[in-house]
Amino acid sequence: MAKRSGGNPRPCGRRHGKEVAAVVRHHQQTAPDTPRRLDFSLRPTRTAPRMARRALGQLRLPLPLAFDAQLLVSELVSNSVRHAGLGRDDRIRVTADWSGDRLRVQVRDGGGPRRASPVSGSIRPAPGAESGWGLYLVDRLASRWGTTTSGYWFELQRDQPHPGF
């Protein structure tokens, strides 16, 4: 049996002696009291990416945009933890703004100047590489992204098509 959004099961019939259930699509909608902006900071620890994903969940973004946003924020926070040379008392600051159609996330670590955004071909790791996929994923999934003197940012659009990898 499948459950409708109201929670009532809906049988759809029998096939080969077994009850068949319909799959009901659930569209996540933003509640009126859901925040539209997040601003939080994290210590540069190995749990920081997981904490950033969890915090981003407070925006109650529509699916699959929510999954992409959580993956990308996790990748950028991981990059800050690994590559920005931060100390125990430093912070990674994450801001997220959701307009209802566009999500913009900034991950700032104060890790020093960065060069302009590289092109996709130069950030794709070698086949079989076990690391180095973060910026490649950002480049493939985000509608726009870039660097600032203190970190990275990306944007996702509601209903943007998923690229092939």
C-alpha positions in Angstrom: 0.0 0.0 0.0 1.2 3.5 -0.8 0.6 6.4 1.4 -0.8 9.6 0.1 0.4 12.9 1.5 -2.6 12.9 3.9 -1.2 9.6 5.3 -4.1 7.3 4.1 -3.0 4.1 2.2 -4.3 3.7 -1.3 -4.5 0.2 -2.7 -4.4 -0.1 -6.5 -5.4 -3.7 -7.1 -4.0 -7.2 -7.2 -1.4 -8.7 -9.5 -0.3 -12.4 -9.2 -2.0 -12.7 -5.7 -0.1 -9.7 -4.3 -1.5 -6.3 -3.5 -0.1 -3.6 -5.9 0.4 0.0 -4.7 0.6 3.2 -6.6 3.6 5.4 -6.2 2.5 8.8 -5.2 4.9 11.7 -5.9 5.5 14.0 -3.0 6.4 17.6 -3.8 8.1 19.2 -0.8 6.6 22.6 -0.3 8.1 25.4 1.8 6.2 26.0 5.0 5.3 29.7 5.7 7.7 29.8 8.7 10.6 28.2 6.9 13.7 30.4 6.8 14.7 31.9 3.5 18.3 32.7 4.6 20.8 30.9 6.7 24.1 32.2 8.0 26.2 29.9 10.2 29.8 29.1 10.9 31.6 25.8 11.5 34.8 24.7 13.0 37.1 23.2 10.3 36.7 19.6 11.5 36.0 16.4 9.7 32.3 16.6 10.8 31.9 20.1 9.3 30.6 18.9 5.9 27.9 16.8 7.5 26.9 19.7 9.8 26.7 22.0 6.7 24.4 19.5 4.9 22.2 19.2 8.0 22.0 23.0 8.4 21.0 23.5 4.8 18.1 21.1 5.4 16.4 23.9 7.4 15.6 25.7 4.2 13.2 22.8 3.2 14.2 23.1 -0.5 12.3 21.3 -3.2 13.7 17.9 -4.3 16.0 17.2 -6.1 17.4 20.7 -5.7 17.8 19.9 -1.9 20.0 16.9 -2.7 22.2 18.9 -5.1 22.6 21.7 -2.6 23.6 19.4 0.2 26.1 17.6 -2.0 27.7 20.9 -3.2 27.9 22.6 0.2 29.4 19.4 1.6 32.1 19.4 -1.2 33.0 23.1 -0.7 33.1 22.8 3.1 35.4 19.7 2.7 37.7 21.8 0.4 37.9 24.5 3.1 38.7 21.9 5.8 41.4 20.2 3.7 43.0 23.0 1.7 42.5 26.4 3.3 45.1 25.9 6.1 42.7 26.8 8.8 43.5 26.5 12.5 41.3 25.0 15.3 39.9 28.4 16.2 39.2 29.5 12.6 35.7 29.3 11.2 34.1 28.4 7.9 31.1 30.7 7.3 28.2 29.5 5.2 25.4 31.7 3.9 22.5 30.5 1.9 19.8 32.6 0.3 16.6 30.9 -1.1 14.4 33.1 -3.3 11.9 30.4 -4.1 13.4 29.9 -7.5 17.1 30.3 -6.9 19.5 29.2 -4.2 22.8 31.0 -3.7 25.3 29.5 -1.2 28.6 31.0 -0.2 31.3 29.1 1.7 33.9 31.5 3.1 37.0 30.3 4.9 39.3 33.3 4.7 41.9 31.0 3.3 43.6 33.6 1.1 43.3 34.8 -2.5 42.0 32.5 -5.2 42.4 32.7 -8.9 39.5 33.0 -11.3 37.3 29.9 -11.7 38.9 27.3 -13.8 37.1 25.7 -16.7 35.5 22.3 -16.4 38.1 20.4 -18.4 40.9 21.5 -16.1 39.1 20.5 -12.9 38.1 17.0 -13.9 40.1 14.5 -12.0 41.7 11.5 -13.8 39.4 8.5 -14.3 39.6 6.4 -11.2 40.8 9.2 -9.0 39.6 8.8 -5.4 39.6 12.5 -4.6 39.5 15.8 -6.4 35.9 15.5 -7.6 34.5 18.4 -5.5 34.8 21.4 -7.9 34.0 19.1 -10.9 30.7 18.3 -9.2 30.1 21.9 -8.5 30.8 22.8 -12.1 28.5 20.1 -13.4 25.5 20.6 -11.1 25.5 24.4 -10.3 23.8 26.8 -12.7 26.6 29.2 -11.9 29.6 29.2 -9.5 32.8 31.0 -8.8 35.4 32.1 -6.4 35.9 35.1 -4.2 39.0 36.2 -2.2 37.7 34.3 0.8 36.0 31.2 -0.7 33.5 29.8 -3.2 29.9 30.3 -4.1 27.3 28.5 -6.2 23.8 28.9 -7.4 21.1 26.3 -8.2 17.9 27.0 -10.0 14.6 25.3 -9.2 13.8 22.9 -12.0 17.2 23.1 -13.7 17.9 20.1 -15.8 20.5 17.6 -14.6 23.5 17.3 -16.9 24.9 13.9 -17.9 28.3 13.0 -16.4 
